[in-house]
Structure formats: C-alpha cells, structure tokens
C-alpha cells in the first residue's frame, strides 16, 4: 500500500508508516478529522504539480499527470495521510473533485491548449460512481478554459474497491458521452488487473512501476511487460511505462513498442509545465532499435516483406492503381492507422469488385471505400514466432481462412506479410540445415543447430533451462577399453537423453550433441533438475554394461591417466550444469555458453555423478 500511494502522489520522502496508519490520532474523533479536511479545502490548502509524459517516438510531450501537493502540511503531513483520512471519513469523492478542480485551474492554458497536450487526473472509483456530480463540477471549468474533453484523461486509481461493476460501467459510459477518456493506473498491482481492464475498456493503460524496475535485468518483468504491451496493442490501447528511474530501463522500454514514457529520469513533477527531458536522454529517442530478428532465419519476422499497406478509408480506385502499377503484388494489407483490419486478394478483388459478374463492377463500386470490400479473414503472427510454431498453427486452422498470406506484427503493429509458399521454403531450408548438422555418431543436432535454437529462444524472450551434460573420465575410458566401446557409450547416452525427454513430453524440449562427450539439453524452467536426475539414474544403471561386471563390482579399474601414469581410475559418471534464463537476463548464445561451462566445471569438482545449478539471482 505504501509503495502504491507513494507512486500515486510521487513524493520522495513519505514516512514509512504511510500505508499502515492514516496518521490520525486514534483518540481523535472522525468529526474533527472531517472538519479539518473541509477547512483545508475551503482555504485552498492544496496546489498541483505536473509530471510530463513523453511520446517514445520523438520525445515530444504527450501530456501531464496532475499530482496533489499540500501548501501547509501541519495538520496532514502529506497527501498520503490526507487521502487515508478522507477515505476513513467518507469524504474521498469531495477531496478528489477538489484536487481535479485545483489541477484544472492551475494549468497554464496559454501553452496547454495550443500544444494539444493531454491532462491526466487521478480519480478514485468512489468519485466516478456519481457521474452527474463529477460532470457538474468539472464541465464548466473545462469549457471556460477551452480544453477539449477528449484531452482530459481520468486516471483510475484503487483507493476504493469497485463493488458493483455494472453500475461502475454505466457511470463510465455516462462520462464518456461528454468526450472524456479513461486510463488505468498501476496496472498489475492490487485491484488494477484483468477484470478492471475488461470493465473499464480504457483508452490508456499505465504499467505499474513494479514491472518497470530493473526490467533490463529481470527477464520475468521483461516478458510480463512485453505480453501486456502486445495484448494492449491488439485491442487498441495506448501503453504508458511509468516510474522510469534508470537509463537502462529506458533503453529496454524503447525497444518494446511502448508509446508513452513517464518517470523521474525524464522529468520530475513541478509547478510549471516542464517539456524537455535531460539533453543526454534525447539520444534514446533517436535510436533505431536493433531488430531481434537478425542473423539466422528462424523467425517469421525474418522473412516478412514490408509491403506498404492501404488505409481502410481509401477508395477502391486507390487499390486498383496499386495493383496496376505493381503487377507482382498479390496481397495488399489494409490498416486503420497501424493496425491490420483486412486484406485485399488481387484475383478476388479484381474479379468481384472491378469486373463484377456482369462487367459493371467498377461502375458500381468505384465510390466505395476499402473497408466495404476488404476480406476480414486472415491470420496474424508476432514477428518472434518460429517457423515451426507458425506452421503448426496454420495446420490447426486449415480451411478456416481464405488468404494465402500471413500478416506479421511487431508488438501488435503491422510489420509485413509472408507468403505461405515462402514459409514452406524456409522450413525446408531449416530442415536441410538440421540434417546436415546432425552428429553422425549420436544422430542429435550439432553445434550450429544448438546455437540457432538458443539464439531463437533468446530472441523470443522465452524462459528455459540449459543442461550442459559431460561424461567424466571419458578419455582414460577410451584409452583403456577402446574407442569402439567409447562410441557405444556416446550412442547410449544419446539414447538415454531421448528417452528422458520423451518422459517429459513437450515440443519445447531440444537436445543436441556439441561434439565429443558433451551434450546440451534445452527444457522448460524447473524441469531441468528432474531431467538431470533421470539422466544420471539411467546412466548409472548402464555402468556394468560399459565397464564389465568385474570392474563395476570393484568400482574402478587400473589404467593410464592423462599424464600417462598408471593409477586406479574411476568409473564413468556424469557432470551436469544447469543454467536458467528465468531470473537472469541472458543477452546472447556466447554469454549463455560461457555461464554453462562455468557451472558444469563446478559439477565436475564433485565426486561421482553430480548436478550444479547457477545460483546467481537478481538482487
């Protein structure tokens, strides 16, 4: 609670007990508290500061969030205590309305109105439940100031819990009829969750600071934010990342397709309308973020063709001219802004809407707009979907769509299209590469395939465990028992790996042989430890077969070590190092390989078969 209130009112030094106690003496009556609140409001004891919200595209100001400040904190030390007291005395709506009026009257409208900025006003559900009171108080001020209602955004906080969702939805609808917009604050924290999202259907969503903090190092946070952004873009909601305090956070957020940015790093709340972030931070807005879909072609975004789309409100003649001037153009995506809403298939478009059944199609349809003739049946994929995933989903939807082209999105925005024929070619190419790279001894994919697989999963921001499996004492075994017996051990371990993965049946699993006695396994997080244990148990059961009954019973054999000296040598064993990307931000295959080698070495330091896990955590 303390963190939430601190985020809302944006104070640097709130007392730690803010979320625990209202600061009101328990012996003081509610009547005295209510009287103090009324006196504060009558004496204009509040004023407003404004924190800028920037467009991630060009660093321009999108708007400002109004934040309450106390002129004289004698009775209430800070807004946190004031709002807790108002909630306890049933005067929260009264205080809310006063704060919004104060913010509106504090605006420098000579700058605000011409710049077409937006104003974010914090409001509690209790205040919104009485829409007539809110409109009667605010509409006259808004009209006098000349601010279009569409540029005022009520930012719904969770000071109160919504008890009647039907009534709340009806109240919002009444306020929307006047042109006002809504945002959800602190999404992902407390009550600001999916039910609130579906009820409010906001224009803007502000992701809670909890998910923004350390997003450059916390992969869980990164994937959560990425999923929220993708979902919001698909349903047409703008996203604000709030609480940005570090340059590293800003750099990561810039690459996620988030439209709006807010935080102390970019601008602190002030009484004036501050409009420019620190000069050195402007460099981030000018960056062309490197695409994660470069390198080996393994993701659908790698082969997408960025065909310039046509707008849904263009006339048919515009589409006809595009097809006439580009003979090879088979499909034309239709967008509303940058959201794909339909497709035009060249043969069907020309036959049905230009020629028509009696040859008068163009005469009948030339004044129509594209949205009246476009095909609405098409399949979309995010650019970081693998070829295999796309192929499986297309097969599952066979016969359910007409178009032979796939629409590719990046963070919900149009990126390009892919012909299904090109996808089949890419899949064939991938399968050939896998076959050529297979290790002839084990039959498992080799080092190149492993590198492609891991790099692809990193690009998709997946969580996974990597198991580095190494056979201990393998060279002296080869020297003593023969290379032929050594090859048998390699083939047997490969078989054990396949069998172990089969018991954890999941298309996510992948195993490869990087050469010699070293293997790599990729699994879902938290499954790796069980697979490692099953590998060791199955391998140990084959030791008598590998060494013979006598040496197995003796728990060792006499042979030459690496220095050429005769000594008592140990039986074969397995050392397995496990690295998880679930809590560590892994940027590349070489980085992951380096960590896996270190962890595997730690396992080899232990006697017999052993497992070591990377214990580094984000602090």
Order of alpha helices (4+ residues) and beta strands (2+ residues): alpha-alpha-beta-beta-alpha-alpha-alpha-beta-alpha-alpha-beta-alpha-beta-alpha-beta-alpha-alpha-beta-alpha-beta-alpha-beta-alpha-beta-beta-alpha-alpha-beta-alpha-beta-beta-alpha-alpha-beta-alpha-alpha-beta-beta-alpha-alpha-alpha-beta-beta-beta-alpha-beta
